[in-house]
Amino acid sequence: MKYLVYFSFLFALVSCAVRQPFTADIKKEYDLTTPEAMKKVQFYTSTYIVLERVVTNGGKAKTDDGTLVTSKSKEENRIIIPALTKCIFESYDANGDINIRFEVGSGRTIKFGIREAQSNGRYYFVAKWDYDKGAEVSYGNEVYYATSNSANSYLLVSIKKLQKTRRKDRVVKGLKV
């Protein structure tokens, strides 16, 4: 019974926060203009981000008995970042975009920035888009290509609205003549 009370209290405490898109307005409202302030914020991804990398090796050779050999090998690497994955602020870019870290390691950051064509102020996934190949991203000091659905991913933050009200009641008994 005691655990049920603790669980319900914990559930009520956690359920108070609402995840909202991280926008320029939120950044301004909560005074998140310095890197120190941004490092204290827990970020989340809105949707899946899938990064793919394909390395192919191959060659043609001739064996001693005159047989011609063609060899091919293909290695596919995928990095999948599920929706609502926790991530942290790493640094600002020169043009105001922010680098977000998902795991420990050199170069393991993804860039998010405000799109000029959209007026909602959200920080969307940023990549170098090429019509033939897709979105080129450097992750872990290697080149990956993001899937087209990854382009719609943006940053979320948890926001709790706390309101305290203090009330003091006093009942007046009245006066008698």
C-alpha positions in Angstrom: 0.0 0.0 0.0 2.8 2.3 0.9 4.4 1.8 -2.6 1.1 2.7 -4.3 1.1 6.0 -2.5 4.7 6.7 -3.5 4.0 5.7 -7.1 0.9 7.9 -7.4 2.8 10.8 -5.9 5.7 10.3 -8.3 3.2 10.0 -11.2 1.5 13.2 -10.3 4.9 15.0 -10.0 6.1 13.8 -13.4 2.8 14.3 -15.2 2.8 18.0 -14.5 5.3 18.8 -17.2 4.2 19.3 -20.8 6.5 18.9 -23.8 6.4 21.8 -26.1 8.4 22.7 -29.2 11.5 24.7 -28.4 11.1 28.0 -30.1 12.8 31.4 -30.3 10.0 32.8 -28.1 10.6 30.2 -25.4 14.3 30.9 -25.6 13.6 34.6 -25.1 11.0 34.1 -22.4 13.2 31.9 -20.2 16.4 33.9 -21.0 18.3 31.1 -22.6 20.7 33.3 -24.5 24.0 32.0 -23.0 25.5 28.6 -23.4 25.5 28.1 -19.6 21.8 28.6 -19.5 21.2 26.3 -22.5 23.2 23.5 -20.9 20.7 23.3 -18.0 17.8 22.5 -20.3 16.7 18.9 -21.2 15.8 18.7 -24.8 13.9 15.9 -26.7 13.4 15.0 -30.3 9.9 15.3 -31.8 10.2 12.4 -34.3 12.6 9.7 -35.4 15.9 10.7 -37.0 17.5 8.0 -39.1 21.0 8.4 -40.4 22.3 5.9 -42.9 25.8 5.2 -44.2 26.7 2.7 -46.9 30.3 1.7 -47.7 30.9 -0.5 -50.7 34.1 -2.2 -51.6 34.8 -4.2 -54.6 37.3 -5.3 -57.2 38.1 -7.5 -60.1 41.0 -10.0 -60.1 42.4 -13.0 -61.9 43.5 -16.1 -60.0 46.4 -18.3 -60.9 44.3 -20.9 -62.7 42.8 -18.2 -65.0 39.5 -17.7 -63.2 38.1 -14.2 -63.2 36.8 -13.1 -59.8 34.6 -10.1 -59.1 34.1 -9.3 -55.4 31.8 -6.9 -53.8 31.2 -6.1 -50.1 28.7 -3.7 -48.7 28.5 -2.4 -45.2 25.4 -0.5 -44.0 25.4 1.5 -40.8 22.3 3.1 -39.4 21.9 5.4 -36.5 18.4 5.6 -35.2 17.4 8.3 -32.8 13.8 7.5 -31.6 11.2 10.1 -30.9 11.4 11.8 -27.5 15.0 10.8 -27.1 16.7 12.9 -24.4 19.5 15.2 -25.6 21.6 18.1 -24.4 22.9 21.4 -25.7 26.5 21.3 -26.9 27.3 24.6 -28.5 26.1 27.4 -30.7 27.1 27.6 -34.4 28.4 30.7 -36.1 25.0 31.4 -37.7 22.9 30.8 -34.5 22.1 27.2 -35.0 22.5 24.9 -32.0 24.5 21.7 -31.8 22.7 19.0 -29.8 24.5 16.0 -28.3 22.8 12.6 -28.1 25.7 10.5 -26.9 29.3 10.8 -25.7 32.0 10.9 -28.4 33.8 13.2 -30.7 31.6 14.9 -33.3 28.4 13.1 -32.2 26.2 16.1 -32.5 23.4 17.1 -34.7 22.5 20.7 -35.7 19.1 22.3 -35.2 18.1 25.7 -36.4 15.2 28.0 -37.2 13.9 27.7 -40.8 13.5 31.0 -42.6 10.5 29.8 -44.6 8.5 29.0 -41.4 7.2 31.5 -39.0 6.6 29.2 -36.0 10.2 29.7 -34.6 10.9 26.0 -34.0 14.4 24.6 -34.1 14.3 21.9 -36.9 16.9 19.3 -37.9 19.5 21.0 -40.2 21.4 19.1 -42.9 23.0 19.8 -46.3 20.3 18.7 -48.7 21.2 17.2 -52.0 18.4 16.2 -54.4 20.1 13.0 -55.5 21.6 11.7 -52.2 19.4 13.2 -49.5 20.5 15.1 -46.4 24.2 14.9 -45.7 25.1 15.0 -42.0 28.5 14.7 -40.3 28.0 12.5 -37.2 30.9 10.9 -35.2 33.3 12.4 -37.8 31.7 10.3 -40.6 29.3 11.3 -43.3 25.8 9.9 -43.0 22.6 10.6 -45.0 19.4 11.3 -43.2 16.1 9.9 -44.4 13.5 12.3 -45.7 11.2 11.9 -42.6 14.1 13.1 -40.4 13.7 16.6 -41.9 10.5 17.1 -39.9 12.1 16.5 -36.6 12.4 19.5 -34.2 13.4 20.0 -30.6 11.0 19.8 -27.6 11.4 20.9 -24.0 9.4 20.1 -20.9 7.7 23.1 -19.4 6.0 23.0 -16.0 3.5 25.8 -15.1 3.6 26.3 -11.3 1.0 28.5 -9.7 0.8 28.9 -5.9 -2.2 30.4 -4.3 -2.3 31.2 -0.6 -5.6 31.8 0.9 -6.6 32.8 4.4 -10.2 32.7 5.4 -11.7 34.4 8.4 -15.3 34.2 9.4 -16.7 37.4 10.9 -19.2 36.8 13.7 -20.8 40.3 13.6 -21.6 42.8 16.3 -24.5 42.9 18.7 -26.2 46.1 20.0 
